[in-house]
Amino acid sequence: MTLDGKTLVVTGVASGIGAATAALLQRHGATVIGVDRNVPAESAGTFVQGDLSTPEGVAAVADRVPEGISGLLNIAGVPGTAPWQTVLAVNVFGVRELTRLLLPKIADGGAVVNLASNVASGWAARQLEVSRFAQAADAQEAIAAVADDPEVTGNSYRFSKECVRWLTQVQASENLGRVRVNSVSPGPVQTPILEDFKKDHGRDKVEGAVALLGRAGRPEDIAEAIVFLLSPQAAWLNGTDLCVDGGLLAHRTVTAMATAAA
Ligand SMILES: NC(=O)c1ccc[n+]([C@@H]2O[C@H](COP(=O)([O-])OP(=O)(O)OC[C@H]3O[C@@H](n4cnc5c(N)ncnc54)[C@H](O)[C@@H]3O)[C@@H](O)[C@H]2O)c1
């Protein structure tokens, strides 16, 4: 595959999956505009330092991105160990607003990939609540309105990624025939965020999943799926989610069904 002549904006470029994706893109010949609140240890392309947790921060980043880019990879994210307001601000509204501001700068035939998670696989059961929140006109009001809802504040990471699954479909549907928008849902991946997931989701659960699979995902495993989704080979994939978890979700679903049937 060659991505010569393509320019991709990659958020979360200073660590983990974002760093691996930027490196893979560059190996395929693409130009990377990396975005992060932290300065990456290595940066071969252009780097834009910015905070995606506020509308002002998102706008400042978007202002520095030129017209005519080929796509946007929304990889930056925070775990559920961060304050729930920050989780929702970065993972939902950071993704939504950066995409809204950059879509007009994406050339026809471009692509957006959003990082969701396999913990969001049950999102459709909460579709109404998720869609209302993710599409609320005012992000600050939407965050304030869920302050007394422990289902959201106590599961802010899962809820945020459920919103990403929904936003992916909204963004795809609004840009049919021009820009494709898909999401990737990893299971546990060996990056700095994994320790936070152990605190948030339970150490035994995460370590049990890794033991079952024989290893955690590698950032490179996820980068390959992300790069595939923005490539011409994925030209007919739009508004969908690619679960990249070594089979963990399939195994959990089959096991739960076997238990229910027993
Ligand atoms: N690692 C996993 O097990 C896993 C599993 C499922 C989904 N994900 C998702 O994949 C994405 C990448 O995660 P990762 O594993 O590479 O984690 P990571 O912690 O290694 O990287 C996340 C990056 O996002 C950046 N970031 C966070 N908040 C930001 C902000 N306000 N403004 C700008 N940059 C910000 C961080 O500085 C960091 O460089 C995240 O969206 C995460 O939720 C990860």
The ligand as an SDF file (V2000), in Angstrom:
LIG
                    3D

 44 48  0  0  0  0  0  0  0  0999 V2000
   -4.8810    0.7600   25.2290 N   0  0  0  0  0  0  0  0  0  0  0  0
   -6.0460    0.1360   25.2700 C   0  0  0  0  0  0  0  0  0  0  0  0
   -6.1650   -0.9280   25.8920 O   0  0  0  0  0  0  0  0  0  0  0  0
   -7.2420    0.7110   24.5500 C   0  0  0  0  0  0  0  0  0  0  0  0
   -8.3770   -0.1030   24.4080 C   0  0  0  0  0  0  0  0  0  0  0  0
   -9.5040    0.4150   23.7760 C   0  0  0  0  0  0  0  0  0  0  0  0
   -9.4980    1.7190   23.3020 C   0  0  0  0  0  0  0  0  0  0  0  0
   -8.3770    2.4870   23.4610 N   0  0  0  0  0  0  0  0  0  0  0  0
   -8.4260    3.8680   22.9530 C   0  0  0  0  0  0  0  0  0  0  0  0
   -7.3710    4.0710   22.0600 O   0  0  0  0  0  0  0  0  0  0  0  0
   -6.9820    5.4670   22.0780 C   0  0  0  0  0  0  0  0  0  0  0  0
   -5.4900    5.5650   22.2640 C   0  0  0  0  0  0  0  0  0  0  0  0
   -5.1570    5.0180   23.5300 O   0  0  0  0  0  0  0  0  0  0  0  0
   -3.7050    4.5240   23.9170 P   0  0  0  0  0  0  0  0  0  0  0  0
   -3.8630    3.1560   24.4130 O   0  0  0  0  0  0  0  0  0  0  0  0
   -2.7560    4.8260   22.8460 O   0  0  0  0  0  0  0  0  0  0  0  0
   -3.4540    5.4600   25.2010 O   0  0  0  0  0  0  0  0  0  0  0  0
   -2.2280    6.4110   25.5710 P   0  0  0  0  0  0  0  0  0  0  0  0
   -2.5130    6.9110   26.9370 O   0  0  0  0  0  0  0  0  0  0  0  0
   -0.9490    5.7090   25.3100 O   0  0  0  0  0  0  0  0  0  0  0  0
   -2.3610    7.6140   24.5260 O   0  0  0  0  0  0  0  0  0  0  0  0
   -3.3850    8.5610   24.5980 C   0  0  0  0  0  0  0  0  0  0  0  0
   -2.8440    9.8870   24.0660 C   0  0  0  0  0  0  0  0  0  0  0  0
   -3.9180   10.8330   24.0710 O   0  0  0  0  0  0  0  0  0  0  0  0
   -3.3850   12.0750   24.5080 C   0  0  0  0  0  0  0  0  0  0  0  0
   -4.4170   12.9240   25.0990 N   0  0  0  0  0  0  0  0  0  0  0  0
   -5.1980   12.6180   26.1660 C   0  0  0  0  0  0  0  0  0  0  0  0
   -5.9690   13.6750   26.4800 N   0  0  0  0  0  0  0  0  0  0  0  0
   -5.6660   14.6580   25.5860 C   0  0  0  0  0  0  0  0  0  0  0  0
   -6.1170   16.0020   25.4170 C   0  0  0  0  0  0  0  0  0  0  0  0
   -7.0020   16.5710   26.2530 N   0  0  0  0  0  0  0  0  0  0  0  0
   -5.6100   16.7120   24.4010 N   0  0  0  0  0  0  0  0  0  0  0  0
   -4.6660   16.1860   23.5640 C   0  0  0  0  0  0  0  0  0  0  0  0
   -4.1770   14.9380   23.6950 N   0  0  0  0  0  0  0  0  0  0  0  0
   -4.6830   14.1770   24.6970 C   0  0  0  0  0  0  0  0  0  0  0  0
   -2.3490   11.6770   25.5730 C   0  0  0  0  0  0  0  0  0  0  0  0
   -1.4340   12.7230   25.8530 O   0  0  0  0  0  0  0  0  0  0  0  0
   -1.7140   10.4480   24.9420 C   0  0  0  0  0  0  0  0  0  0  0  0
   -0.5880   10.7830   24.1590 O   0  0  0  0  0  0  0  0  0  0  0  0
   -7.7990    6.0980   23.1910 C   0  0  0  0  0  0  0  0  0  0  0  0
   -8.9160    6.7770   22.6240 O   0  0  0  0  0  0  0  0  0  0  0  0
   -8.2400    4.9230   24.0260 C   0  0  0  0  0  0  0  0  0  0  0  0
   -9.4280    5.1820   24.7300 O   0  0  0  0  0  0  0  0  0  0  0  0
   -7.2620    2.0130   24.0610 C   0  0  0  0  0  0  0  0  0  0  0  0
  1  2  1  0
  2  3  2  0
  2  4  1  0
  4  5  1  0
  4 44  2  0
  5  6  2  0
  6  7  1  0
  7  8  2  0
  8  9  1  0
  8 44  1  0
  9 10  1  0
  9 42  1  0
 10 11  1  0
 11 12  1  0
 11 40  1  0
 12 13  1  0
 13 14  1  0
 14 15  2  0
 14 16  1  0
 14 17  1  0
 17 18  1  0
 18 19  2  0
 18 20  1  0
 18 21  1  0
 21 22  1  0
 22 23  1  0
 23 24  1  0
 23 38  1  0
 24 25  1  0
 25 26  1  0
 25 36  1  0
 26 27  1  0
 26 35  1  0
 27 28  2  0
 28 29  1  0
 29 30  1  0
 29 35  2  0
 30 31  1  0
 30 32  2  0
 32 33  1  0
 33 34  2  0
 34 35  1  0
 36 37  1  0
 36 38  1  0
 38 39  1  0
 40 41  1  0
 40 42  1  0
 42 43  1  0
M  CHG  2   8   1  16  -1
M  END
$$$$
